[in-house]
Amino acid sequence: MSPTGKQTGKGRPTDSVETVAGPGTVTSDGPGAPESGAAKAGPQQRSVRVVLLALMIAMLLAMLDNMIVGTAMPTIVGELGGLEHLSWVVTAYTLATAASTPIWGKLGDMYGRKGVFLASIVIFLIGSVLSGMAQDMGQLIGFRAVQGLGAGGLMVGVMAIIGDLIPPRERGKYQGMMAGVMALAMIGGPLVGGTITDHLGWRWSFYINLPLGAVALVMITAVLHLPAKDRSKVKVDYLGAALLTIGITSIVLVTTWGGTEYAWGSAMIMELIAIGVVSLVGFVVVQTKAAEPIMPLHIFRSRNFTLMSVIGFLTGFVMFGAVLFLPLYQQSVQGASATNSGLLLLPMLLSMMVVSLIAGRVTTNSGKYKIFPIIGGGLMVVGLFLLAQMDTGTSRVTSGVYMAVLGAGMGFLMQITMLVAQNSVELKDMGVASSATTLFRTLGSSFGVAIMGALFTTRVQDQMASAGGSGATQQSAQLDAASLAKLPDAVREAYQVAVSSGTHAAFTLGASIAVLGFVAAFFVKEVPLRGAGPQAADEAPVLDSKVPQSA
């Protein structure tokens, strides 16, 4: 039954029906549990803050890892050797994370969110310890895969648990917190990684996860209590999980290897594309017949959910492309230091955090959100178009303003996509909805980095070839500061022009892709967010409680 007492069909939400009540309808779970109400508002709020703090620590673990390890990689290679396998240290982690994300989401729906989330943290920490103990590159790659397997459940677990505890109407005011964690990871990751590597050794780039993970484990175990799931009729969709894993792995390998390890038209890339297509088609067929599908297709019947998946994919495409090329442009053309590469993104990240916080507050107070994807999509297009105009004469102040425009656009989109997606499904599908949205954003980032990267590299190499540049710059489109300083003045200037041209091409493509997200935003339907209205905005859900499922 819906909160109003009206029947909601077969228990499956549509784009025009509220299915779950807000914090005021949360019921106690078990004898002696505290009652909801104003009398308990203080303890409730404190409990929610403790849980959210633990969840943000887990989220920080997932986001910091690659940033810290990336800074330590030159030192790692210097000690372990295996330079030819360097890319696999990142690829193994990314593959395991992407492939396991939808499976973690479904396991949380089936077996209970808390236990599955704690398991993902433990696996991540085990992978971190093993990675820190690695004695050669082969071991490090394998242990990074274990770490990535756990990381796949961290972000999904955070989003799904927040979705369980806090109704969409109240969730907006926590958006700034999540955006802040993302900004902290991107800015602080390289700085922390460099400091740890220089003073403690590269192995502590992995060991640093242990105290943070231990704090998250203790806090979540002690404070978070969610209702147990009935496992008597649970049957895992192993075939669907296998097909989805093969399909995602093939896609990520195509975007990782295409144009670098193998030519785009090579037999290996074509085979991977074929395997990916066949696996995903088979996965869709299996999902229509499975008793407990890994990714139930009925969630895509919601127009809003489908649109949020598309917009999330496009946002990931644009965002991670920007994160890749902006520091490269500022280091190569504007002469910025690579050591402070995270700080170079500060205008974009601060803008994203502030705008996300404002949008969340407005959403909580008004319950309206359709305007934000439209504004966000428009600002992303404008920001990327402005970034495409940068050349060798663009000042850091000007590029910072352009980045702030792009960051504002992403701030309107990053958390709203997850908010609307979760509001479009039943509570029992919260995990798969969270994992699907996260997966589409991850795949978008893979495609963005691959396609924008290929365009950038081709443009730089062509420009250098036509300018008669040195062989080093023709073979590699990305030179570090030391290599750049060794070039003759004429070659260095030609290279800077080539990088500006490559950046122009990459961001022009990004702007074109962002137009699709801007158009898609107009088709979003303004469905009332589940939860209490403004009069209950300060209430928090009772922990140790059971949120009733829709009938």
LINMO-V990207 format. One record per helix or strand of 2 or more residues. SS is the DSSP state (2 for helix, 1 for strand). FROM is the first residue (numbers start at 1). TO is the last residue. If there is no record, write none. Layout:
BEGIN
ss	from	to
SS	FROM	TO
SS	FROM	TO
END
This chain:
BEGIN
ss	from	to
2	23	25
1	27	28
2	38	80
2	83	111
2	113	133
2	137	165
2	168	199
2	204	223
2	238	257
2	267	287
2	297	301
2	303	332
2	343	366
2	370	388
2	396	423
2	427	466
2	471	475
2	481	486
2	489	521
2	534	536
1	545	546
END
